[in-house]
Amino acid sequence: MLMPHPTMLRGLVEEYETLMAHPGDGEDGTGRRVLRAQDLAYTLCVSTGTREVGRALEAARRLLAAVHDPGTDPYSAPPHDSAVPG
């Protein structure tokens, strides 16, 4: 599985969480906010190899935590089963 760059992943998580924390701000931009939230959810899912935004956020947080922990390297994980030719 491809691994997202930590800076990009952190930005996605922060923007999604900010958007979800203030979903009703400004009536004029409601449609755009919904579309942006959908775009962010999709990108998080693709970036983390998940299908649900909740799981994507969990996976993103694990990856970001591993980047900050010098004893672990999320980029050295074994490949996902579906990526192995069979």
C-alpha positions in Angstrom: 0.0 0.0 0.0 1.2 3.5 -0.7 1.9 5.6 2.4 0.8 9.2 2.5 3.3 11.8 3.4 2.8 12.8 7.0 2.5 16.5 6.2 -0.3 15.9 3.7 -2.0 13.5 6.0 -1.9 15.8 8.9 -3.4 18.6 6.8 -6.3 16.4 5.6 -7.1 15.3 9.2 -6.9 18.9 10.6 -9.1 20.3 7.8 -11.6 17.5 8.1 -11.8 17.9 11.9 -12.1 21.7 11.7 -14.9 21.4 9.1 -16.8 18.9 11.2 -16.4 20.9 14.3 -18.1 23.9 12.7 -20.5 22.4 10.1 -23.2 25.1 10.3 -21.0 28.2 9.9 -22.3 30.5 7.2 -25.4 29.7 5.2 -23.9 30.8 1.9 -21.1 28.2 1.9 -23.1 25.2 3.2 -23.1 23.4 -0.1 -19.4 24.0 -0.7 -18.7 22.8 2.9 -20.6 19.6 2.3 -18.7 19.0 -0.9 -15.4 19.7 0.7 -16.2 17.4 3.6 -17.0 14.7 1.1 -13.8 15.3 -0.8 -11.7 15.2 2.4 -13.4 12.0 3.6 -12.8 10.3 0.2 -9.1 11.4 0.2 -8.6 10.3 3.8 -10.1 6.9 2.9 -7.9 6.5 -0.2 -4.8 7.7 1.6 -5.3 5.2 4.4 -6.6 2.2 2.5 -10.0 2.3 4.3 -13.6 2.6 3.3 -15.1 4.6 6.2 -14.1 8.0 7.3 -14.0 7.0 11.0 -11.6 4.2 10.2 -9.6 6.5 8.0 -9.2 9.0 10.8 -8.1 6.3 13.2 -5.6 5.0 10.7 -4.3 8.5 9.9 -3.8 9.2 13.6 -1.9 5.9 14.1 0.3 6.7 11.1 1.0 10.2 12.4 1.7 8.9 15.9 4.1 6.4 14.5 6.0 9.1 12.7 6.5 10.9 16.0 7.6 7.7 17.7 11.3 7.1 16.8 10.9 3.4 17.6 8.4 2.7 14.8 8.5 3.3 11.1 5.0 3.2 9.4 6.7 3.1 6.1 8.4 -0.2 6.8 5.1 -2.1 7.3 4.5 -5.3 5.4 2.3 -4.9 2.3 -1.4 -5.2 2.6 -2.8 -8.7 1.6 -4.7 -7.3 -1.4 -1.4 -5.8 -2.8 0.3 -9.2 -2.9 -0.1 -10.9 -6.3 -1.8 -14.1 -6.0 
